[in-house]
Amino acid sequence: MDEDIMESEVRTVVDAASARILTPRAGECLVCYVFRQLGEFGCDGTHRFALTFRDRTAPRATALLERLGSMGACCCDCEMFRNAYWVSSHPWFTGAEWGEVIGTGFRSEEPIDLRNAFGIDEPPAKTIYLCCQLVRRGSTQPCGNWTRKSRW
């Protein structure tokens, strides 16, 4: 096989996979998207995921970085979880297999009992998923999985 053709095919596969991973899911909120991306790629000290979300989902939200900065997330994406948002008292967790399609997975060596931990009526599972509770298109507000942290 010609090297140029093979390189082109590899590039096509990589580009398609990148687009699938980095594209916000339909109805996914900003905070769930950033949470999912940080789990996958980590923080690089910038707002790359918040900006990607804004550019692809809510381009009119031009003051997003100023708003995040006023909540304490002034320098990077991971500060959203240090200074701006907590997981709410009623997040949407599931251990069902379909959670992989719409959620962010957490794996454990021991099965996690969602009944005791979160009051969710599902059998224990080794992998649980935090699934976005969805927001309207163009919104940069968090879904019901997140609550604002008090700064003082």
Secondary structure as UniProt FT lines:
FT   HELIX           3..22
FT   TURN            26..27
FT   HELIX           30..41
FT   HELIX           48..57
FT   TURN            59..60
FT   TURN            62..63
FT   HELIX           64..70
FT   TURN            71..72
FT   TURN            77..78
FT   HELIX           80..84
FT   STRAND          85..87
FT   STRAND          93..94
FT   TURN            97..98
FT   HELIX           99..102
FT   STRAND          103..112
FT   HELIX           114..118
FT   STRAND          125..131
FT   TURN            137..138
FT   TURN            144..145
FT   STRAND          146..148
//
